[in-house]
Amino acid sequence: MTIRSQLLISFLITSLLPLLLVMSIALYQGVSETHMLKRRAMVATIEHGAESINRFFTARIAELSMYSEHDDVRSMDFTKMRPFLMNKLEQHDTIYEKFIVGTPKGYFYNTAGGNPHVQGLRTFDDTSPKARPKHIRKRDYWKRIIGENKDQEALTYISNPMISYTTGVKQVVIASSIMDQDLELVGLLGGSLPWKTIHQLILETKAEILQEFPDNTRFMLISKNGTYWYHWDPERVIRIETDQGQAIKNDIGENQERIRNILKEPSVQLSNIGSKMLSGISGSDFIRDHRQNLDGYLFYAPIKNAGYSLAAYVEASVVHSASKALVYFYIVLTLVTILVIVSLWWYLSRQITQPLIQLNDTLEHQINQEDCSPIPINDPKEVENIKHSVNALLTKVRFLTSAKNQASQPHAPKEKPNDAETE
């Protein structure tokens, strides 16, 4: 095995393999950390948006609580309280659609109209003195404030989405207990927030969120029981049930509502996420649902005072984009590092092996020469030492060769002395 091969193997074992191992670990940890930080940042953005909506509902709760304590409202005389409520309605014409006053028996008045023959109660025919009165006993806000309020406490409640019995608009009702002078529960005051108010609120919130989220982000808003109040798919939002274009009536003669609920979704993943949302926590979860073309992450946060929850769906590729950028960076960095190390290895190996190759070539040349001249010395110290040793060897070889040549030459015979000379 050549020295260069040995150097290459040593280089791979001591340099490249540890480098690749360290880079792989760093890449894995970096991608995981980047992905986690990206999701945390997006959750924080959703929380900020949810807090904006929460402030809106908090202000409405404070308003209804204050209005329900007005003397005219506490009288439960609708003719006395109506001017006060109409004035407030005018002040908040972009927020409330109407005000509702519910009685302990479940009947109600509202500022959108009434039957003058029965002191302004809403009926199925407000022009007839014999019309049957409408009731709100099935509405969750009446149940919470009056029907199920066994302790007769003063409460404020935000309803689930519904469609108005009288105006037919999609609405949410913020209801507050009406307590008389003796602090006895005598009714409720509700403010109807129509769809246009909620929609405008969501649009404003979306504008804030989209500063941090991609433009193709989809949003949804669910109520405290899981009903969709806002959704990117209009088919999931509460609406009137129809049959061949005609509204379907329920058992009390009102329009039947078609309600979709996140807890009843066929996707187990989505319904499980819905359960987390309704529990009032913030977070993010991956979801894959081919029927709804979902392959990404839902980021969600509670609207605390309303009991609602806001969520945004973002495609997985967008969430992973920062991680992919980090992967590309690590790959380029690794390749550049390997290129630098290989170039350095190539240079060093050449510096080490080239003098040895030259020495070998010189020795081979010297073998073919009758007279071995000294090898030129102008190399790294280690190679110079070798050349000094080789030159010493060549000198010794020349000496031994010369001595051998002399020893092998025939000696001339000695001349006998002349007889005459001896005499």
C-alpha positions in Angstrom: 0.0 0.0 0.0 1.4 3.4 -1.0 1.9 6.2 1.5 -0.7 8.3 -0.3 -3.3 5.5 0.2 -2.3 5.2 3.8 -2.7 9.0 4.2 -6.1 8.9 2.5 -7.4 6.2 4.8 -6.0 8.1 7.8 -7.6 11.2 6.5 -11.0 9.5 6.1 -10.9 8.0 9.6 -9.6 11.0 11.5 -11.1 13.9 9.6 -14.0 13.3 7.2 -15.9 10.7 9.2 -15.9 12.7 12.5 -16.8 15.8 10.5 -19.8 14.1 8.8 -20.9 12.7 12.2 -20.7 16.1 13.9 -22.4 17.8 11.0 -25.2 15.3 11.0 -25.9 15.7 14.7 -25.7 19.5 14.4 -28.1 19.4 11.5 -30.6 17.2 13.3 -30.6 19.3 16.4 -30.6 22.5 14.4 -33.6 21.4 12.3 -35.5 20.3 15.3 -34.8 23.5 17.2 -35.7 25.7 14.2 -38.9 23.8 13.6 -39.9 24.1 17.3 -39.1 27.8 17.4 -41.1 28.4 14.2 -44.1 26.7 15.7 -43.8 28.6 19.0 -43.6 31.9 17.2 -46.7 31.1 15.1 -48.6 30.0 18.2 -47.6 33.3 19.9 -49.0 35.2 16.9 -52.3 33.3 17.1 -52.5 34.0 20.8 -52.0 37.7 20.1 -54.9 37.6 17.5 -57.1 35.7 20.0 -56.4 38.3 22.6 -57.5 41.1 20.2 -60.9 39.3 19.8 -61.0 38.7 23.6 -60.6 42.4 24.2 -63.6 43.0 22.0 -65.8 40.5 23.9 -64.5 41.8 27.2 -65.7 45.3 26.3 -69.2 44.0 25.3 -69.5 42.0 28.5 -68.8 45.2 30.5 -71.3 47.1 28.4 -74.1 44.6 28.9 -73.4 44.3 32.6 -73.7 48.0 33.0 -76.8 48.3 30.8 -78.6 45.6 32.8 -78.1 47.6 36.0 -79.9 50.7 34.6 -83.1 51.5 36.5 -85.3 51.4 33.4 -84.0 48.0 32.5 -84.3 46.6 36.0 -88.0 47.6 36.0 -88.6 44.9 33.4 -91.1 47.3 31.7 -90.1 47.2 28.1 -91.9 50.5 27.2 -89.7 52.2 29.8 -86.4 50.6 28.9 -86.9 50.7 25.1 -85.8 54.4 24.6 -82.7 53.7 26.7 -81.8 50.6 24.6 -82.5 52.3 21.3 -80.2 55.1 22.3 -77.4 52.6 23.1 -78.2 50.7 19.9 -77.7 53.9 17.9 -74.4 54.6 19.7 -73.2 51.1 18.8 -74.8 50.8 15.3 -71.7 49.0 13.9 -71.6 46.5 16.8 -75.1 45.4 17.9 -77.9 44.3 15.7 -80.6 44.5 18.4 -81.1 44.1 22.2 -83.1 41.3 23.6 -84.9 41.2 26.9 -85.8 37.7 28.2 -88.4 36.9 30.9 -88.3 34.2 33.5 -90.9 32.3 31.5 -88.7 32.3 28.4 -90.7 34.9 26.4 -88.8 37.9 25.1 -88.9 41.5 23.8 -86.4 43.0 21.4 -85.6 46.3 19.8 -86.3 45.0 16.3 -90.0 45.0 16.8 -92.9 43.5 18.8 -96.6 42.8 19.1 -98.3 45.9 20.6 -101.3 43.8 21.6 -99.2 41.9 24.2 -97.0 44.7 25.6 -94.4 44.4 22.8 -93.6 40.7 23.2 -92.4 39.0 20.0 -94.9 36.6 18.5 -95.3 34.6 15.3 -97.5 37.4 14.0 -96.8 40.7 15.6 -99.9 42.2 14.0 -102.4 39.8 15.6 -103.6 40.0 19.2 -104.2 36.2 19.2 -100.7 35.3 17.9 -98.7 32.8 19.8 -95.7 34.3 21.5 -92.2 33.2 20.6 -89.8 31.9 23.3 -86.1 31.5 23.8 -86.2 28.7 26.3 -84.1 26.5 23.9 -81.4 29.2 23.6 -78.3 28.4 25.6 -78.0 31.9 27.0 -81.5 31.8 28.5 -80.8 28.4 30.0 -77.5 29.6 31.5 -78.8 32.9 32.8 -82.3 31.8 34.0 -83.4 28.3 33.3 -80.4 26.5 34.9 -79.5 29.2 37.3 -80.8 27.5 40.4 -79.0 29.9 42.8 -80.4 33.0 41.0 -76.9 34.5 40.6 -76.0 37.5 38.6 -74.3 36.1 35.5 -72.9 37.2 32.1 -72.8 34.7 29.3 -71.7 34.6 25.7 -73.9 32.2 23.6 -73.0 29.8 20.9 -73.7 30.9 17.3 -77.3 30.9 16.3 -79.8 32.3 13.8 -82.2 34.9 15.1 -85.8 33.8 15.5 -87.0 37.3 14.4 -84.5 38.8 12.0 -83.0 35.6 10.5 -79.4 36.8 10.9 -76.5 34.7 12.2 -75.7 36.1 15.6 -74.0 35.6 19.0 -75.8 36.9 22.1 -74.0 38.4 25.1 -76.5 38.1 27.9 -76.5 39.6 31.4 -78.8 39.0 34.4 -81.3 41.6 35.3 -81.6 41.9 39.0 -84.3 44.0 40.7 -83.9 46.3 43.7 -84.0 43.3 46.0 -81.3 41.6 43.9 -83.8 39.0 42.7 -83.3 37.6 39.2 -86.1 39.0 37.1 -84.9 38.5 33.5 -81.9 39.0 31.1 -80.6 41.6 28.8 -78.9 40.3 25.6 -76.9 42.2 23.0 -77.0 40.5 19.5 -73.7 40.6 17.7 -74.5 39.9 14.1 -72.4 38.0 11.6 -71.1 41.2 9.9 -69.7 42.4 13.3 -68.0 39.0 13.9 -66.8 38.9 10.3 -65.3 42.4 10.5 -63.6 41.5 13.8 -62.1 38.4 12.3 -60.9 40.3 9.2 -59.1 42.8 11.4 -57.5 39.9 13.4 -56.5 38.1 10.2 -54.8 41.2 9.0 -52.7 41.3 12.1 -51.9 37.6 12.0 -51.0 37.6 8.3 -48.1 39.9 9.0 -46.4 36.9 10.4 -48.3 34.1 8.6 -48.3 33.2 4.8 -51.1 34.7 2.7 -52.7 31.4 2.1 -53.4 30.8 5.8 -56.9 29.5 6.5 -58.8 30.5 9.6 -61.6 29.2 11.7 -63.4 30.3 14.9 -65.3 27.8 17.1 -67.6 28.4 19.9 -67.6 26.9 23.4 -69.5 23.8 22.3 -67.4 23.3 19.1 -69.8 24.9 16.6 -68.1 26.6 13.7 -68.8 30.3 13.8 -66.2 31.1 11.1 -64.5 28.7 8.7 -62.7 28.9 5.4 -65.3 26.4 4.1 -68.7 28.2 4.1 -70.5 24.8 4.3 -69.3 24.4 7.9 -70.7 27.7 9.1 -74.1 27.7 10.9 -76.9 28.4 8.4 -80.6 27.8 7.9 -81.4 24.2 6.8 -83.3 24.1 3.5 -85.0 21.6 1.3 -85.4 22.4 -2.3 -84.8 26.1 -1.5 -87.4 26.2 1.3 -86.5 26.7 4.9 -87.1 23.6 7.1 -89.1 24.4 10.3 -88.5 22.9 13.7 -91.0 21.7 16.3 -91.9 25.2 17.4 -92.2 26.6 13.9 -88.8 28.3 13.7 -86.3 27.9 10.9 -84.2 24.8 11.4 -80.5 25.5 11.8 -77.8 23.5 10.2 -74.9 23.3 12.6 -71.4 21.7 12.1 -69.3 20.9 15.1 -65.6 20.2 15.2 -66.1 17.5 17.8 -68.2 15.5 15.3 -65.8 15.6 12.4 -65.0 12.3 10.8 -61.3 13.0 11.1 -60.2 11.7 14.5 -57.2 14.0 14.4 -59.4 17.1 13.8 -61.9 16.2 16.5 -59.0 15.6 19.0 -57.6 19.0 18.2 -61.1 20.4 18.7 -61.1 18.9 22.2 -57.9 20.6 23.0 -59.2 23.9 21.7 -62.3 23.7 23.8 -60.2 22.9 26.9 -58.8 26.5 26.6 -55.2 25.7 25.8 -52.9 27.1 23.1 -50.8 24.9 20.8 -50.2 23.5 17.4 -50.8 20.0 16.0 -50.1 18.3 12.7 -53.1 17.2 10.8 -53.5 15.1 7.6 -57.0 14.8 6.2 -57.3 14.0 2.5 -61.0 14.6 2.4 -60.5 18.2 3.4 -57.2 18.5 1.6 -55.4 19.1 4.9 -51.7 18.3 5.2 -50.2 20.8 7.6 -50.5 22.4 11.1 -53.4 23.9 13.0 -52.3 26.7 15.4 -54.9 27.6 18.0 -55.4 29.8 21.0 -58.4 30.5 23.3 -60.6 33.6 23.4 -60.8 33.3 27.1 -63.7 35.5 28.2 -65.9 34.2 25.3 -65.0 30.5 25.7 -64.3 30.5 22.0 -61.1 29.4 20.2 -59.3 30.8 17.2 -57.3 28.6 14.8 -55.2 29.0 11.7 -54.3 26.2 9.3 -50.9 26.5 7.6 -49.5 24.0 5.1 -46.7 21.8 6.3 -44.3 23.0 3.6 -44.5 26.5 4.9 -43.9 25.5 8.5 -40.9 23.4 7.4 -39.5 26.2 5.1 -37.2 27.5 7.8 -35.9 24.0 8.5 -35.3 23.4 4.8 -33.3 26.6 4.5 -31.2 25.4 7.5 -30.7 22.0 5.8 -29.5 23.6 2.6 -27.2 25.8 4.6 -25.7 22.8 6.4 -25.3 20.9 3.2 -23.5 23.8 1.5 -21.3 24.3 4.6 -20.4 20.6 4.7 -19.6 20.4 1.0 -17.4 23.5 1.2 -15.7 22.1 4.4 -15.0 18.8 2.7 -13.7 20.6 -0.4 -11.3 22.6 1.7 -10.1 19.6 3.6 -9.7 17.5 0.5 -7.7 20.3 -1.2 -5.5 20.5 1.9 -5.1 16.8 2.0 -4.2 16.7 -1.6 -1.6 19.5 -1.1 -0.1 17.9 2.0 0.1 14.4 0.5 1.7 15.8 -2.6 4.2 17.7 -0.5 5.0 14.5 1.4 5.1 12.0 -1.4 6.6 14.0 -4.3 10.1 14.1 -2.8 9.9 10.4 -2.2 8.8 9.8 -5.8 11.6 12.0 -7.0 14.1 10.1 -4.8 12.8 6.8 -6.3 13.2 8.1 -9.8 16.7 9.3 -9.1 17.7 6.0 -7.5 16.4 4.1 -10.5 18.4 6.4 -12.8 21.5 5.9 -10.7 21.2 2.2 -10.9 21.6 2.4 -14.7 24.7 4.6 -14.4 28.2 3.2 -14.1 29.2 6.1 -11.9 26.8 6.9 -9.0 27.0 10.6 -8.4 25.6 12.1 -5.1 21.8 12.9 -5.1 21.0 16.6 -4.9 19.7 17.6 -1.5 16.9 20.3 -1.5 13.9 18.8 0.3 12.2 18.6 3.6 14.5 17.7 6.5 13.2 14.1 6.7 13.8 13.5 3.0 17.2 15.2 3.2 18.2 12.8 6.0 17.2 9.9 3.7 19.2 11.4 0.9 22.2 11.9 3.1 22.0 8.2 4.1 21.6 7.2 0.4 24.6 9.4 -0.6 26.6 7.8 2.2 25.6 4.4 1.0 26.5 5.4 -2.6 29.9 6.6 -1.4 30.5 3.3 0.4 29.3 1.4 -2.6 31.7 3.4 -4.9 34.6 2.7 -2.5 33.8 -1.0 -2.2 33.4 -1.3 -5.9 36.7 0.5 -6.6 38.5 -1.7 -4.1 36.9 -4.8 -5.6 37.9 -3.7 -9.1 41.5 -3.1 -8.0 41.6 -6.5 -6.2 40.4 -8.3 -9.3 43.1 -6.8 -11.6 46.1 -9.5 -12.4 49.5 -8.6 -10.8 52.7 -8.4 -13.1 55.3 -11.2 -12.5 58.5 -10.1 -10.9 61.6 -10.0 -13.2 64.5 -12.4 -12.4 67.8 -10.7 -11.8 70.4 -10.9 -14.6 73.3 -13.4 -14.1 75.7 -10.8 -15.1 74.2 -8.3 -12.8 74.3 -10.8 -10.0 77.8 -11.5 -10.6 
